[in-house]
Amino acid sequence: MSRPVGVLVMAYGTPSTREAIEAYYTRIRHGRAPTPELLADLTRRYDAIGGTSPLAARTDDQVRALAANLEARHPGRYDVRFGSKYEPPLLESVAEAMRDDGLETVIGLALAPHSSSMSTEQYMSRARGALGAGVDFHPVGAWWDVPGFLELIARRVTDALALIAPERRATTEVIFSAHSLPERILETGDSYPDQLRESAERAAALAQVSAFDVAWQSAGRTADPWIGPDILAVLRAKRAAGITDVVSCPIGFVADHLEVLFDIDVEAAGVAREIGLNLIRTASLNDATDFIDVLGDVVVAHS
């Protein structure tokens, strides 16, 4: 019997407890401990959503659901495991275990639909290095354009729009957003911003939405300039232009975590209330069946 195909699912990670925030932040900063001010700011954001993020549990649900989905399609064919970029289990240790267990082929899947040299491609590079030359590694790049993904985004946009009174639809706009990255990625021709724009345009078309825009969110606390415009500035500009209602669709995120629960549900929602703008966020994908089906399709297509 042939060995199963490994599926290394990868994501950014999140601190498992409030006490683990400093160590997590230090790993993000490549071993440099955060200043007391930076640590206090990050802790404040976690406190605002309950002290810790549900991301670890949401990711675990996604990985379990994907494993079950693949097992139902092809019994015994796939060995699905999860590795994180910044929180145990770290992706390198999981990749090394897959290699040591004799897996000869491994598919690398990052839980982010858009790809960038500073985000998902780093996952793939680290995984490839840990697996070594003896393992046939199949990295999955951007997968936002696979059949079904934008359709499920469009359904969630439509569901959110249905919560807005018909008489206000003429002054309603949909804002698609993704995690910002330092502007220096543009110097190398990174296609990440183009991916966001095209995915937003196609999702809006599927939802039959003509009034939409693209914004960036969750920029890092660094001195480097980050890609904009920031969603908070966009919300203020929309209100000044007469928009009364906004559907926020964080299309770059596939689960509930800090960038959604704080950056949108707390911070952006707070700005919206301040300026008299009604903001509704689309439902997160988490382990919804239609989303897991898409992930399963992605894995099978790369097998």
ROGU-815447 format. One record per residue (C-alpha): residue number from 1; residue in three letters; x, y, z. Coordinates in nm, 3 decimals, padded with zeros to 5 digits, always signed. Example, Ala and Ser with C-alpha at 12.3 -4.5 7.8 and 13.67 -1.06 7.14 Angstrom:
<pos = 1; code = ala; x = +01.230; y = -00.450; z = +00.780>
<pos = 2; code = ser; x = +01.367; y = -00.106; z = +00.714>
//
This chain:
<pos = 1; code = met; x = +00.000; y = +00.000; z = +00.000>
<pos = 2; code = ser; x = +00.136; y = +00.343; z = -00.098>
<pos = 3; code = arg; x = +00.203; y = +00.601; z = +00.168>
<pos = 4; code = pro; x = -00.059; y = +00.873; z = +00.217>
<pos = 5; code = val; x = -00.013; y = +01.220; z = +00.076>
<pos = 6; code = gly; x = +00.072; y = +01.467; z = +00.350>
<pos = 7; code = val; x = -00.125; y = +01.790; z = +00.375>
<pos = 8; code = leu; x = +00.052; y = +02.054; z = +00.581>
<pos = 9; code = val; x = -00.206; y = +02.320; z = +00.666>
<pos = 10; code = met; x = -00.041; y = +02.641; z = +00.781>
<pos = 11; code = ala; x = -00.156; y = +02.963; z = +00.946>
<pos = 12; code = tyr; x = -00.011; y = +03.256; z = +01.136>
<pos = 13; code = gly; x = -00.102; y = +03.136; z = +01.485>
<pos = 14; code = thr; x = -00.225; y = +03.310; z = +01.799>
<pos = 15; code = pro; x = -00.123; y = +03.305; z = +02.167>
<pos = 16; code = ser; x = -00.306; y = +03.030; z = +02.353>
<pos = 17; code = thr; x = -00.332; y = +03.228; z = +02.677>
<pos = 18; code = arg; x = -00.306; y = +03.590; z = +02.786>
<pos = 19; code = glu; x = +00.025; y = +03.504; z = +02.956>
<pos = 20; code = ala; x = +00.164; y = +03.377; z = +02.624>
<pos = 21; code = ile; x = +00.116; y = +03.708; z = +02.441>
<pos = 22; code = glu; x = +00.467; y = +03.840; z = +02.514>
<pos = 23; code = ala; x = +00.644; y = +03.524; z = +02.393>
<pos = 24; code = tyr; x = +00.423; y = +03.519; z = +02.083>
<pos = 25; code = tyr; x = +00.497; y = +03.886; z = +02.010>
<pos = 26; code = thr; x = +00.869; y = +03.820; z = +02.056>
<pos = 27; code = arg; x = +00.859; y = +03.542; z = +01.795>
<pos = 28; code = ile; x = +00.679; y = +03.774; z = +01.554>
<pos = 29; code = arg; x = +00.959; y = +04.025; z = +01.608>
<pos = 30; code = his; x = +01.221; y = +03.759; z = +01.528>
<pos = 31; code = gly; x = +01.346; y = +03.728; z = +01.885>
<pos = 32; code = arg; x = +01.327; y = +04.095; z = +01.982>
<pos = 33; code = ala; x = +01.106; y = +04.148; z = +02.285>
<pos = 34; code = pro; x = +00.836; y = +04.412; z = +02.233>
<pos = 35; code = thr; x = +00.857; y = +04.741; z = +02.418>
<pos = 36; code = pro; x = +00.622; y = +04.774; z = +02.717>
<pos = 37; code = glu; x = +00.409; y = +05.010; z = +02.508>
<pos = 38; code = leu; x = +00.376; y = +04.765; z = +02.218>
<pos = 39; code = leu; x = +00.300; y = +04.476; z = +02.453>
<pos = 40; code = ala; x = +00.037; y = +04.681; z = +02.636>
<pos = 41; code = asp; x = -00.125; y = +04.776; z = +02.305>
<pos = 42; code = leu; x = -00.147; y = +04.416; z = +02.182>
<pos = 43; code = thr; x = -00.272; y = +04.295; z = +02.522>
<pos = 44; code = arg; x = -00.538; y = +04.568; z = +02.517>
<pos = 45; code = arg; x = -00.662; y = +04.441; z = +02.182>
<pos = 46; code = tyr; x = -00.682; y = +04.084; z = +02.303>
<pos = 47; code = asp; x = -00.859; y = +04.200; z = +02.620>
<pos = 48; code = ala; x = -01.118; y = +04.372; z = +02.403>
<pos = 49; code = ile; x = -01.215; y = +04.037; z = +02.249>
<pos = 50; code = gly; x = -01.212; y = +03.840; z = +02.573>
<pos = 51; code = gly; x = -00.843; y = +03.804; z = +02.662>
<pos = 52; code = thr; x = -00.746; y = +03.556; z = +02.391>
<pos = 53; code = ser; x = -00.843; y = +03.493; z = +02.033>
<pos = 54; code = pro; x = -01.066; y = +03.199; z = +01.930>
<pos = 55; code = leu; x = -00.839; y = +03.151; z = +01.628>
<pos = 56; code = ala; x = -00.664; y = +02.840; z = +01.765>
<pos = 57; code = ala; x = -00.996; y = +02.664; z = +01.816>
<pos = 58; code = arg; x = -01.132; y = +02.787; z = +01.482>
<pos = 59; code = thr; x = -00.821; y = +02.666; z = +01.299>
<pos = 60; code = asp; x = -00.839; y = +02.329; z = +01.474>
<pos = 61; code = asp; x = -01.201; y = +02.299; z = +01.361>
<pos = 62; code = gln; x = -01.099; y = +02.384; z = +01.003>
<pos = 63; code = val; x = -00.817; y = +02.130; z = +00.995>
<pos = 64; code = arg; x = -01.035; y = +01.856; z = +01.143>
<pos = 65; code = ala; x = -01.314; y = +01.934; z = +00.898>
<pos = 66; code = leu; x = -01.073; y = +01.932; z = +00.603>
<pos = 67; code = ala; x = -00.930; y = +01.597; z = +00.713>
<pos = 68; code = ala; x = -01.282; y = +01.453; z = +00.738>
<pos = 69; code = asn; x = -01.375; y = +01.598; z = +00.399>
<pos = 70; code = leu; x = -01.073; y = +01.442; z = +00.230>
<pos = 71; code = glu; x = -01.122; y = +01.111; z = +00.409>
<pos = 72; code = ala; x = -01.480; y = +01.096; z = +00.285>
<pos = 73; code = arg; x = -01.363; y = +01.156; z = -00.072>
<pos = 74; code = his; x = -01.054; y = +00.933; z = -00.072>
<pos = 75; code = pro; x = -01.032; y = +00.706; z = +00.233>
<pos = 76; code = gly; x = -00.677; y = +00.666; z = +00.361>
<pos = 77; code = arg; x = -00.520; y = +00.883; z = +00.092>
<pos = 78; code = tyr; x = -00.437; y = +01.196; z = +00.297>
<pos = 79; code = asp; x = -00.254; y = +01.267; z = +00.622>
<pos = 80; code = val; x = -00.361; y = +01.617; z = +00.730>
<pos = 81; code = arg; x = -00.162; y = +01.807; z = +00.992>
<pos = 82; code = phe; x = -00.140; y = +02.168; z = +01.112>
<pos = 83; code = gly; x = +00.166; y = +02.384; z = +01.167>
<pos = 84; code = ser; x = +00.177; y = +02.748; z = +01.277>
<pos = 85; code = lys; x = +00.418; y = +03.023; z = +01.180>
<pos = 86; code = tyr; x = +00.453; y = +03.174; z = +01.527>
<pos = 87; code = glu; x = +00.286; y = +02.953; z = +01.787>
<pos = 88; code = pro; x = +00.332; y = +02.582; z = +01.867>
<pos = 89; code = pro; x = +00.296; y = +02.350; z = +01.692>
<pos = 90; code = leu; x = +00.542; y = +02.536; z = +01.471>
<pos = 91; code = leu; x = +00.526; y = +02.444; z = +01.105>
<pos = 92; code = glu; x = +00.892; y = +02.337; z = +01.093>
<pos = 93; code = ser; x = +00.846; y = +02.078; z = +01.366>
<pos = 94; code = val; x = +00.533; y = +01.943; z = +01.200>
<pos = 95; code = ala; x = +00.707; y = +01.927; z = +00.861>
<pos = 96; code = glu; x = +01.003; y = +01.744; z = +01.013>
<pos = 97; code = ala; x = +00.766; y = +01.493; z = +01.174>
<pos = 98; code = met; x = +00.596; y = +01.433; z = +00.841>
<pos = 99; code = arg; x = +00.935; y = +01.368; z = +00.683>
<pos = 100; code = asp; x = +01.044; y = +01.140; z = +00.968>
<pos = 101; code = asp; x = +00.717; y = +00.947; z = +00.940>
<pos = 102; code = gly; x = +00.810; y = +00.859; z = +00.585>
<pos = 103; code = leu; x = +00.569; y = +01.077; z = +00.391>
<pos = 104; code = glu; x = +00.709; y = +01.112; z = +00.041>
<pos = 105; code = thr; x = +00.471; y = +01.378; z = -00.091>
<pos = 106; code = val; x = +00.342; y = +01.680; z = +00.102>
<pos = 107; code = ile; x = +00.102; y = +01.950; z = -00.010>
<pos = 108; code = gly; x = +00.151; y = +02.290; z = +00.156>
<pos = 109; code = leu; x = -00.170; y = +02.487; z = +00.210>
<pos = 110; code = ala; x = -00.176; y = +02.827; z = +00.382>
<pos = 111; code = leu; x = -00.509; y = +02.938; z = +00.526>
<pos = 112; code = ala; x = -00.500; y = +03.263; z = +00.331>
<pos = 113; code = pro; x = -00.660; y = +03.297; z = -00.012>
<pos = 114; code = his; x = -00.418; y = +03.561; z = -00.144>
<pos = 115; code = ser; x = -00.045; y = +03.505; z = -00.180>
<pos = 116; code = ser; x = +00.250; y = +03.735; z = -00.119>
<pos = 117; code = ser; x = +00.626; y = +03.713; z = -00.094>
<pos = 118; code = met; x = +00.603; y = +03.841; z = +00.265>
<pos = 119; code = ser; x = +00.321; y = +03.616; z = +00.380>
<pos = 120; code = thr; x = +00.223; y = +03.281; z = +00.229>
<pos = 121; code = glu; x = +00.544; y = +03.235; z = +00.031>
<pos = 122; code = gln; x = +00.736; y = +03.249; z = +00.359>
<pos = 123; code = tyr; x = +00.527; y = +02.958; z = +00.487>
<pos = 124; code = met; x = +00.616; y = +02.758; z = +00.181>
<pos = 125; code = ser; x = +00.985; y = +02.836; z = +00.201>
<pos = 126; code = arg; x = +01.006; y = +02.736; z = +00.566>
<pos = 127; code = ala; x = +00.808; y = +02.417; z = +00.506>
<pos = 128; code = arg; x = +01.022; y = +02.320; z = +00.209>
<pos = 129; code = gly; x = +01.339; y = +02.369; z = +00.411>
<pos = 130; code = ala; x = +01.214; y = +02.160; z = +00.700>
<pos = 131; code = leu; x = +01.091; y = +01.878; z = +00.477>
<pos = 132; code = gly; x = +01.422; y = +01.852; z = +00.296>
<pos = 133; code = ala; x = +01.511; y = +01.745; z = -00.055>
<pos = 134; code = gly; x = +01.382; y = +01.391; z = -00.007>
<pos = 135; code = val; x = +01.016; y = +01.495; z = +00.011>
<pos = 136; code = asp; x = +00.820; y = +01.596; z = -00.299>
<pos = 137; code = phe; x = +00.667; y = +01.926; z = -00.187>
<pos = 138; code = his; x = +00.365; y = +02.077; z = -00.365>
<pos = 139; code = pro; x = +00.310; y = +02.434; z = -00.243>
<pos = 140; code = val; x = -00.033; y = +02.584; z = -00.304>
<pos = 141; code = gly; x = -00.011; y = +02.948; z = -00.407>
<pos = 142; code = ala; x = -00.300; y = +03.192; z = -00.415>
<pos = 143; code = trp; x = -00.629; y = +03.006; z = -00.422>
<pos = 144; code = trp; x = -00.885; y = +03.288; z = -00.413>
<pos = 145; code = asp; x = -00.975; y = +03.218; z = -00.776>
<pos = 146; code = val; x = -01.051; y = +02.846; z = -00.739>
<pos = 147; code = pro; x = -01.406; y = +02.747; z = -00.836>
<pos = 148; code = gly; x = -01.649; y = +02.809; z = -00.553>
<pos = 149; code = phe; x = -01.453; y = +03.045; z = -00.328>
<pos = 150; code = leu; x = -01.574; y = +03.377; z = -00.462>
<pos = 151; code = glu; x = -01.924; y = +03.236; z = -00.490>
<pos = 152; code = leu; x = -01.932; y = +03.166; z = -00.116>
<pos = 153; code = ile; x = -01.794; y = +03.515; z = -00.048>
<pos = 154; code = ala; x = -02.069; y = +03.660; z = -00.266>
<pos = 155; code = arg; x = -02.333; y = +03.467; z = -00.072>
<pos = 156; code = arg; x = -02.210; y = +03.618; z = +00.253>
<pos = 157; code = val; x = -02.211; y = +03.966; z = +00.101>
<pos = 158; code = thr; x = -02.568; y = +03.912; z = -00.016>
<pos = 159; code = asp; x = -02.672; y = +03.789; z = +00.329>
<pos = 160; code = ala; x = -02.521; y = +04.099; z = +00.492>
<pos = 161; code = leu; x = -02.684; y = +04.334; z = +00.243>
<pos = 162; code = ala; x = -03.020; y = +04.176; z = +00.322>
<pos = 163; code = leu; x = -02.992; y = +04.322; z = +00.673>
<pos = 164; code = ile; x = -02.996; y = +04.676; z = +00.535>
<pos = 165; code = ala; x = -03.329; y = +04.847; z = +00.473>
<pos = 166; code = pro; x = -03.414; y = +04.863; z = +00.101>
<pos = 167; code = glu; x = -03.459; y = +05.239; z = +00.112>
<pos = 168; code = arg; x = -03.095; y = +05.278; z = +00.225>
<pos = 169; code = arg; x = -02.942; y = +05.055; z = -00.039>
<pos = 170; code = ala; x = -02.873; y = +05.350; z = -00.270>
<pos = 171; code = thr; x = -02.631; y = +05.487; z = -00.010>
<pos = 172; code = thr; x = -02.477; y = +05.150; z = +00.081>
<pos = 173; code = glu; x = -02.131; y = +05.032; z = -00.020>
<pos = 174; code = val; x = -01.937; y = +04.708; z = +00.025>
<pos = 175; code = ile; x = -01.576; y = +04.738; z = +00.145>
<pos = 176; code = phe; x = -01.352; y = +04.438; z = +00.077>
<pos = 177; code = ser; x = -01.036; y = +04.427; z = +00.289>
<pos = 178; code = ala; x = -00.724; y = +04.221; z = +00.351>
<pos = 179; code = his; x = -00.420; y = +04.241; z = +00.578>
<pos = 180; code = ser; x = -00.187; y = +04.522; z = +00.478>
<pos = 181; code = leu; x = +00.182; y = +04.456; z = +00.415>
<pos = 182; code = pro; x = +00.481; y = +04.691; z = +00.399>
<pos = 183; code = glu; x = +00.488; y = +04.899; z = +00.082>
<pos = 184; code = arg; x = +00.832; y = +04.767; z = -00.007>
<pos = 185; code = ile; x = +00.671; y = +04.452; z = -00.150>
<pos = 186; code = leu; x = +00.556; y = +04.669; z = -00.441>
<pos = 187; code = glu; x = +00.915; y = +04.730; z = -00.547>
<pos = 188; code = thr; x = +00.949; y = +04.364; z = -00.645>
<pos = 189; code = gly; x = +00.624; y = +04.354; z = -00.841>
<pos = 190; code = asp; x = +00.439; y = +04.150; z = -00.579>
<pos = 191; code = ser; x = +00.089; y = +04.078; z = -00.712>
<pos = 192; code = tyr; x = -00.079; y = +04.076; z = -00.369>
<pos = 193; code = pro; x = -00.263; y = +04.412; z = -00.413>
<pos = 194; code = asp; x = -00.376; y = +04.309; z = -00.762>
<pos = 195; code = gln; x = -00.509; y = +03.981; z = -00.624>
<pos = 196; code = leu; x = -00.718; y = +04.167; z = -00.367>
<pos = 197; code = arg; x = -00.858; y = +04.407; z = -00.623>
<pos = 198; code = glu; x = -00.948; y = +04.133; z = -00.871>
<pos = 199; code = ser; x = -01.101; y = +03.907; z = -00.609>
<pos = 200; code = ala; x = -01.312; y = +04.199; z = -00.484>
<pos = 201; code = glu; x = -01.426; y = +04.289; z = -00.835>
<pos = 202; code = arg; x = -01.526; y = +03.932; z = -00.914>
<pos = 203; code = ala; x = -01.699; y = +03.872; z = -00.581>
<pos = 204; code = ala; x = -01.891; y = +04.199; z = -00.619>
<pos = 205; code = ala; x = -02.001; y = +04.097; z = -00.969>
<pos = 206; code = leu; x = -02.122; y = +03.760; z = -00.840>
<pos = 207; code = ala; x = -02.319; y = +03.938; z = -00.565>
<pos = 208; code = gln; x = -02.452; y = +04.184; z = -00.824>
<pos = 209; code = val; x = -02.300; y = +04.473; z = -00.632>
<pos = 210; code = ser; x = -02.186; y = +04.781; z = -00.823>
<pos = 211; code = ala; x = -02.097; y = +05.005; z = -00.527>
<pos = 212; code = phe; x = -01.785; y = +04.861; z = -00.367>
<pos = 213; code = asp; x = -01.430; y = +04.951; z = -00.281>
<pos = 214; code = val; x = -01.107; y = +04.797; z = -00.150>
<pos = 215; code = ala; x = -00.929; y = +04.889; z = +00.173>
<pos = 216; code = trp; x = -00.644; y = +04.759; z = +00.383>
<pos = 217; code = gln; x = -00.640; y = +04.678; z = +00.751>
<pos = 218; code = ser; x = -00.429; y = +04.554; z = +01.043>
<pos = 219; code = ala; x = -00.106; y = +04.731; z = +00.943>
<pos = 220; code = gly; x = +00.189; y = +04.650; z = +01.167>
<pos = 221; code = arg; x = +00.321; y = +04.884; z = +01.433>
<pos = 222; code = thr; x = +00.646; y = +04.961; z = +01.251>
<pos = 223; code = ala; x = +00.817; y = +05.267; z = +01.109>
<pos = 224; code = asp; x = +00.785; y = +05.134; z = +00.754>
<pos = 225; code = pro; x = +00.496; y = +05.261; z = +00.540>
<pos = 226; code = trp; x = +00.226; y = +05.000; z = +00.482>
<pos = 227; code = ile; x = -00.010; y = +04.957; z = +00.188>
<pos = 228; code = gly; x = -00.319; y = +05.175; z = +00.209>
<pos = 229; code = pro; x = -00.572; y = +05.321; z = +00.222>
<pos = 230; code = asp; x = -00.651; y = +05.199; z = +00.571>
<pos = 231; code = ile; x = -01.009; y = +05.091; z = +00.628>
<pos = 232; code = leu; x = -01.064; y = +05.345; z = +00.905>
<pos = 233; code = ala; x = -00.977; y = +05.630; z = +00.670>
<pos = 234; code = val; x = -01.193; y = +05.477; z = +00.399>
<pos = 235; code = leu; x = -01.492; y = +05.461; z = +00.632>
<pos = 236; code = arg; x = -01.456; y = +05.830; z = +00.715>
<pos = 237; code = ala; x = -01.426; y = +05.918; z = +00.347>
<pos = 238; code = lys; x = -01.734; y = +05.715; z = +00.257>
<pos = 239; code = arg; x = -01.943; y = +05.886; z = +00.525>
<pos = 240; code = ala; x = -01.824; y = +06.227; z = +00.408>
<pos = 241; code = ala; x = -01.934; y = +06.130; z = +00.056>
<pos = 242; code = gly; x = -02.286; y = +06.050; z = +00.176>
<pos = 243; code = ile; x = -02.266; y = +05.676; z = +00.234>
<pos = 244; code = thr; x = -02.494; y = +05.568; z = +00.520>
<pos = 245; code = asp; x = -02.432; y = +05.191; z = +00.535>
<pos = 246; code = val; x = -02.127; y = +04.976; z = +00.476>
<pos = 247; code = val; x = -02.091; y = +04.600; z = +00.447>
<pos = 248; code = ser; x = -01.741; y = +04.507; z = +00.562>
<pos = 249; code = cys; x = -01.613; y = +04.195; z = +00.389>
<pos = 250; code = pro; x = -01.266; y = +04.099; z = +00.517>
<pos = 251; code = ile; x = -01.208; y = +03.876; z = +00.215>
<pos = 252; code = gly; x = -00.844; y = +03.815; z = +00.304>
<pos = 253; code = phe; x = -00.931; y = +03.630; z = +00.627>
<pos = 254; code = val; x = -01.086; y = +03.286; z = +00.661>
<pos = 255; code = ala; x = -01.160; y = +03.267; z = +01.035>
<pos = 256; code = asp; x = -01.252; y = +03.469; z = +01.342>
<pos = 257; code = his; x = -00.939; y = +03.613; z = +01.501>
<pos = 258; code = leu; x = -00.791; y = +03.941; z = +01.620>
<pos = 259; code = glu; x = -00.784; y = +04.106; z = +01.277>
<pos = 260; code = val; x = -01.156; y = +04.044; z = +01.239>
<pos = 261; code = leu; x = -01.290; y = +04.049; z = +01.594>
<pos = 262; code = phe; x = -01.093; y = +04.357; z = +01.701>
<pos = 263; code = asp; x = -00.986; y = +04.544; z = +01.387>
<pos = 264; code = ile; x = -01.332; y = +04.522; z = +01.230>
<pos = 265; code = asp; x = -01.582; y = +04.442; z = +01.506>
<pos = 266; code = val; x = -01.430; y = +04.677; z = +01.767>
<pos = 267; code = glu; x = -01.210; y = +04.937; z = +01.602>
<pos = 268; code = ala; x = -01.382; y = +04.987; z = +01.266>
<pos = 269; code = ala; x = -01.725; y = +04.951; z = +01.424>
<pos = 270; code = gly; x = -01.628; y = +05.215; z = +01.680>
<pos = 271; code = val; x = -01.528; y = +05.460; z = +01.408>
<pos = 272; code = ala; x = -01.851; y = +05.384; z = +01.222>
<pos = 273; code = arg; x = -02.060; y = +05.466; z = +01.531>
<pos = 274; code = glu; x = -01.862; y = +05.784; z = +01.586>
<pos = 275; code = ile; x = -01.935; y = +05.914; z = +01.236>
<pos = 276; code = gly; x = -02.293; y = +05.788; z = +01.210>
<pos = 277; code = leu; x = -02.224; y = +05.506; z = +00.967>
<pos = 278; code = asn; x = -02.404; y = +05.171; z = +00.992>
<pos = 279; code = leu; x = -02.148; y = +04.891; z = +00.954>
<pos = 280; code = ile; x = -02.234; y = +04.525; z = +00.906>
<pos = 281; code = arg; x = -01.967; y = +04.258; z = +00.869>
<pos = 282; code = thr; x = -02.003; y = +03.947; z = +00.656>
<pos = 283; code = ala; x = -02.003; y = +03.614; z = +00.840>
<pos = 284; code = ser; x = -01.662; y = +03.453; z = +00.886>
<pos = 285; code = leu; x = -01.589; y = +03.134; z = +00.695>
<pos = 286; code = asn; x = -01.451; y = +02.929; z = +00.987>
<pos = 287; code = asp; x = -01.542; y = +02.563; z = +00.929>
<pos = 288; code = ala; x = -01.856; y = +02.623; z = +00.721>
<pos = 289; code = thr; x = -01.925; y = +02.327; z = +00.494>
<pos = 290; code = asp; x = -01.913; y = +02.528; z = +00.171>
<pos = 291; code = phe; x = -01.570; y = +02.664; z = +00.263>
<pos = 292; code = ile; x = -01.428; y = +02.326; z = +00.366>
<pos = 293; code = asp; x = -01.551; y = +02.184; z = +00.037>
<pos = 294; code = val; x = -01.347; y = +02.449; z = -00.145>
<pos = 295; code = leu; x = -01.036; y = +02.369; z = +00.059>
<pos = 296; code = gly; x = -01.085; y = +02.001; z = -00.019>
<pos = 297; code = asp; x = -01.105; y = +02.082; z = -00.389>
<pos = 298; code = val; x = -00.780; y = +02.279; z = -00.362>
<pos = 299; code = val; x = -00.598; y = +01.988; z = -00.201>
<pos = 300; code = val; x = -00.725; y = +01.730; z = -00.449>
<pos = 301; code = ala; x = -00.631; y = +01.956; z = -00.742>
<pos = 302; code = his; x = -00.271; y = +01.970; z = -00.615>
<pos = 303; code = ser; x = -00.242; y = +01.597; z = -00.547>
//
